[in-house]
Amino acid sequence: MMNEVLFIVADVMRATTLFLTSRDTAATAAKLLAQHGLLALPVLEENRVLGLVTPASLLTAPPYRLVTDVMTARGLTPATPALPLSQAYALMAGQRVDVLPVIDEGKIVGEISSTAILRVQGQQTDPLTGLPFSTAARAWAVAALERGQEVTILFLDLDNFGAVNKTFGHVAGDNILCTVAQLLSGLINVQTDVLCRYGGDEFVIVTTRRAADARALMRRIEEAVVVPIDAGEAGRRITVSIGTAGGRRGEGRKRAHIAATVDDLLTLASRASTAAKEAKRPGGPAPRSGPERAAAATSTATAVHAGAPAGGSAPAPLEPRLRLIDVVTHADATGATATVTLTLGAREGVGRVGGSIHGQGMLFLVAGATLDAIRRCAGDSHAYVLEELHEVPIAAERLAVVVITDSSDVSLAFAGGARAPDLPHAVAKAILAALNRRLARSLPPS
């Protein structure tokens, strides 16, 4: 279990419900600021922040002037109570203000200052780069999953960094790390991303962006992080290898599993970045695109977790094994259905699930139909529930990764990954990869 603490705005803000309207005057603003000792007052209209009024903005203002004439930071984006402090500080820096109003569901609930944030962040922030430590990435991801959002983790490992430390020393290496941190900070959106220094020459970005947007961010990072090294070698540069992990789920996660899910995603993304770095070395495997690297590492990791035979050896000939015969999907204006046909020896099972769908909902219908077909083949005692479903588009194929829970024993979970030309077949194959070894231990040989 994780016991790391990520401070959010609600932990540090000063509670206040005071605000100004466009009809208020500078005299009213000065009186409220002085009476309540506030650093600023937001000007609101229809739950929208028009700007800020601070003591400095009132210094030369006549008392009768409307606050809309003297306010600063027009069109300000406020903070929210659940915003991590690192993101609130970045929001301030981007808008060049030292205080932000805090708004929850359209209502003012407080104000937060950069001084208050820095006081807390002194214990949470890497003093070299100014970025949060890795605990912030974990805690932020856990909080997002608890809110029902999905996260993608980008694990960044710098290439050729060792050459800088060995040739020029650690001071030069520190300068490179600060440069990379600044480049990365300019690429993220504090509303959807959190950037952390993970350790050494590694960085982590956790994002709630959609999968396609996360991949686009990865490509922008690969293009931006190119720092020349004057080491007497033409063309030598600091670049970055990125691994990703993340995706969708079929049902609500159990609270106890969320922290473990985040750690698993970090592990998968780290392995994918290692694979990407190895692919760049002379004699290494042929380079792949970012999503392909992530898919390769994810597939390897889940295969081991699922109990795949060491060394890729084939299962014993008489081992009971589910085989996929067909996957058929259909969707129209009235809804959608997925039908999956499996065999287990001479037995055939046909699972069928229907319902309304949106987004990638068809994949969850396919997963449900596959689990139903397994039950029909192997018996009612083999009933499973889909816990996680991730999908990663790669060139020419699609990769699906699943986590399946034994419905009779919530402590048992099985993971599997598989590729196929289309995602419905990849999902069905991934489920079989997760459960075939389980069945081999519980069913008599065929």
N, C-alpha and C positions, 0 to 999 in steps of 0.2 A: 504494500500500500504506500502511496505517496503521502508525505506529510509536509510538502513544500507549500509555502505561503506566497501568493501573488497579491500584492496590495492593489486595490482598485480605488477609483475616485471616491466612492462612498465611504471608504475607510479614513480618508484624509480631509475631505471637503468640510467647509464650514456651512452648517445648515442655515438657510434663509429662504424665505418665500417672497422677498421684496423685489419689485421691478418697477419700471417706469413705462408710461404709455407715450405715444406721440403728442398728446395734449399737455403733458407735464412741462414745467419750466425748469430753468437752471436753478432757481431758488429752491424749488421742491427737491431736486436731486441733491443739492448741497446739504440741505437739512437732513435728509435720510442717511446720506453717507456719514455725516458727523454724528448723528444720534446712535447709529448702529455700528459704527467703526468698520464699515465695509470698504473693500478695496475698489469695488466697481459696482455699478448697477446696470443690468441689461435693459434695453428699450424693446418692449414686445408689442407686436401687433398681430392678432389672429394666430397666437402660439408660434410666431416666427420672430427670431431675434433680428432686430434691425441694426443694432450696434451696441456699443458700451459707452457709459458715462463714468469717467474717473475723476478724482480730485484734480488731476493735472489738466484735464480738458475743461474744467470750470474756472481755472485761474483768471482768465481775462474775459469770461463770458458775462454779459449783463444779466441780472437776475430774471428779467422778463423774457429772455430768449428761450425758445422751445428747445427741448433736449435733442430733437432731431437735427438742429442746426449745429450743435456742439459735440455730438457723440462721435466716437472714433470706431475703428474696426467694423465698418459697415458690412453687412452681409455675413456676420460672424457665424462660424459653426460651433455650437456649444459642446460641452462634454456631457456624458451620461453617467449615472451612478456606477454602472457595471464596467466602464472603460478602464483597462489597466493603466496604471500611472505612467508607464513608458509611452503609451499611445497618447495620453492626455498631454504629456510634455511635448511630444512631437507635434501635436495639434496646435499647441501654443506657439512653438517655434515657427511653424509654417504660416501662422497668421500674425506673427510678430506682436504678440500680447503676453502680458505677465499674469493674467488672471482670466479665467473662463467661468461663465455661468454654467450651472449644472441643471439640466432639464430632464425630467422623467415624465413620459406620457403627456408632453405639452405643457407641463407645469414647472415653474422654477422651484428647485428643492435645495439649492446651495450654490456656493462659489468655491473655486479651488485656485490656488496660486502656484506659480512655478517654485517659489521658495519652499512651500509645504511639500511639494513633490520631491525637490532635490534633497530635502532633509531625510526623507524616507529612502529615496533611491540610492543614497550614499552607501547603503548596506545591501543593495540589490543590483548594482550596476558595475560593469567592468570598468575600472578606472582608466584603462588604456584607450578603449574605443568609445566609451560612453554608452555602450549597448547593454541591455539587460543580460544577466547570466541565463544559462540554460534552464534553470528552475522556472523562470518566467514563461519560457516556451511550453514546458510541460503543463504548468498550471493554467495557462491561457487556453491550451488545447482541451484540457479537461473541462474548463468552464464552458467552452463552446459546445462540446458534446453534451454536457448536462442541459444546455439550453435547447438541444435538439438540432443544432447545426452540424454540418459535416466539415471536416478539416482535411487539408492536404499538407503534408510536411515536405519541405524542400531542404535537403541536407547538402551543404556546400563544403567542399574540401579544396583548398588551393593547390594548384599544380606548381612545381618547381620552387616552392617556398623554402625548402631545405637548402637550396643553393644560395639563397640570399643570406641566411643566417651563417652558413659556413664561410662564405666569401667576404661579406661585409660586416658581419656581426649582428647582434640582436637589436641594436638601436635601429639599424636599417630595416630589419625585419618588423620591428614595431611600427615604423613609418608606413610600411606596406600594409600592415593590418589596419591602421587608421584610414589609409586611402581606400581600401576595399570596403571598410565599414561605411565611409561616406558615400561611395558609389551605390552600395546596396540601399542605404537609407533614402537615396533619391529615387529609387525605383518602387518602393513599397507604398501602399495606401494604408494609413493608420486606422482606417475604418474597417479594413478586412484582413490586415496582416500584422504580425508581430515578428520583429527581427531580433535575434539574440546571437551573442558570441557563445558558441558551444564549448570551445576549448581549443588551445593551440591555434592552428590555422583553419579551424572549422567554424562555420556559421550555420544557423538554422533559421528558416522562415516557416512559420505556421500561418496558414491562410484559410479563410472560409470562402474564397473565390470558387466559382464553378470549375470543373476539371479543365475545360478548354482555356479558361482565363489563367489558371495556374500554370498550364503548359506554356502559354504565351509569356507569362512572367519569367519562367525558367529560360526561355530563349532570349529574352531581353537581358537577363543577368549574364548569360554566356557571352553575349555580344559586348556588354559594358565592361565586364571585369577582364580587362586586358592591360596589364601594367608592365611596361618594358623594364628589363633588368640590364644595367650596364655592367655586365660581368665578363666582357671581352669575348662574348659569343654572340654573333649576329643573330638576330631574330629570337633571342631568349626572352621569354615573357612570363609573368605570373598570369595564369588563367584559372579557371575553376571547373571542377567536375561536380555535377549535381545528380543526386538521386532523389526520387520522389516516392511517396507512399500516401495512400488515402483513398477515399471513395465513398460509396453509398452503403446503406444498410437496409435490411428488409423490415426489421421491427425495432421497437424501442429497446435501447440497450439497458441491461441491468446495471444499476449504479455501481456495484462492486467491480464490474468489469471495465469501467471507463478508464481508470488509471492504467490498467494493464493494456488496454487497447492503445493508448497513447505511447506507452513504452514499446509495444510491438511495432507501431508505425515508425517510431524513431529508429528502431533497429533495422527495419526493412529499408528505410530511406538511406541510412548509413551504409548498409551493404551495397545498395545500388550505386552510391557515390564512389565506393571503392572499386566496384566493377567498371564504372565509367573511367576512373583514373587508370586502371590496369589496361583498359582498351587503348589508351593513348600511348602506352610504352612500346618501344621497338620490339617486335616479335609478339606483341600481345594480340588478343582477338581483334577482329575487324571492328572499327568504331561503329557505334550505333547512335541513333538519335536519342535525345534525353528520355522520352517515354519508353523507348525500347530498353534502355539501360535499366530503368526502374522496373519494367516488367520482368526482365531476366532475373534481377536480384529477388524480386518478390516471389517469382515462381520457384526459385531454388529454396528460399527460406520456408515457404509454406509446404513444399514437398517434404522437407526434413521434419517439420512439425507434424505433418500428417502421418508420419511413420513410413515413408517411402523406403524400399529396400536399399541398403547401403550399396554404393557403387552402381546403382541402376540395374541390379540383377533382376531377372524376371521372376515373378511369383511362381510357387510350386504349381505344377500342371493341374493337380486335383484341387487346388484352393478354390473355394466358392467365390465367384467373382461376378459382379453386376456388369452388364454390357449395355451400352446405349445403342438402341436400334433406330429411333427417330425422334425428332423434335418438330412439332407443328404448331405454329402460332397463327392467330387470326384476330383481326381488330376491325370494327366498324363503328358506326354512330351509336349503337346500342351497348357496346362494351367490347371486351376482349377475352380470348381463351388461349390457354396453352395446354398442349397434349404431349406427354412424353411417354415413350414406349421403351421398356427395359426388359432384359432377360436375366435370369439367374439359373444357369443350367438349363433344364427343360421348362422351367417356369417362366411365364411372361406376365409382366405387370404393366398396366396402362394407367397413368395418372392424368387427371384432367382438372384444371382450376380455371375459374372465370371471374371476371369482375371489371370494374371501371379502372382505367389507368391514366397516369399522366407522367411525363418525363420518361424515365427508364423503368416505369412500373411493370412493363412486360417481362423484364428480367426476373422480377419477384414472382410473377405468375409461373414462369418456367421453373423457378426453384421450388415453388410449392407443388407443381405437378411432378417434378422429379422425386421429391420426398414422398409424395403419395404413391408413386409407382414403386418405390423401394419398399414401402410398407406392404403393398400388394404382393410383391415378390417374396419378401423375407418374413412376412407375418406381422401381426399387430404389435408384437413386442419390440419391433424395430421402428419406432416412431421418433422422428427428429424434428427440430425447429431451426429455421434459418436465423442465425445471430448476426452475421456480418456478410455483406456482399460488396466487393470492390471490383471495378472494371477499369482497365487501362488500354486505350486504343494503341496499337502498334502497327507498323507497316505490314500490310497484306493480311494480318491476322488480328484477333482480339484476345486479350487475356482476361480471365475472370478469376477472382480469388474469393473463397467463401470460408466462413466459420460456422460449423453446425453444432448445435447443442443436443445432447440426449435428453429427450423430454421426461424420461423417468429418473434422471439423475442430473441435476443442474450443474454439478461439479465437473461433468465430462463435456469437453468440447473438442472438435476435430476440425482441422483446417486443410484445405486443398486448393490447388491452382491448376488451370489448364488453358490451353490455347485452342482456338478454332477459327475458321474463316468468318463466323458471325458470333455475336455475343450470346444468343440463346443456347447454341450448342456448347459454347465455352462454359456457360454456367452449369449446364447439366453434367458436363465432363468433370468440372471442378468438384461438384458434389460427390460424384463417384470416386474421384481421387481421394477425397476426405474420408469416405466411409467404407471403401472396399477392404482395407486392412482390418477395420473394426469387424466387418462381417466375417472375414476369414477366421477370426479368433472365436466367433460366437456361433457359427453354423457348422454342421458336420460336412466333411468333404463330399462333393457331388460325384 
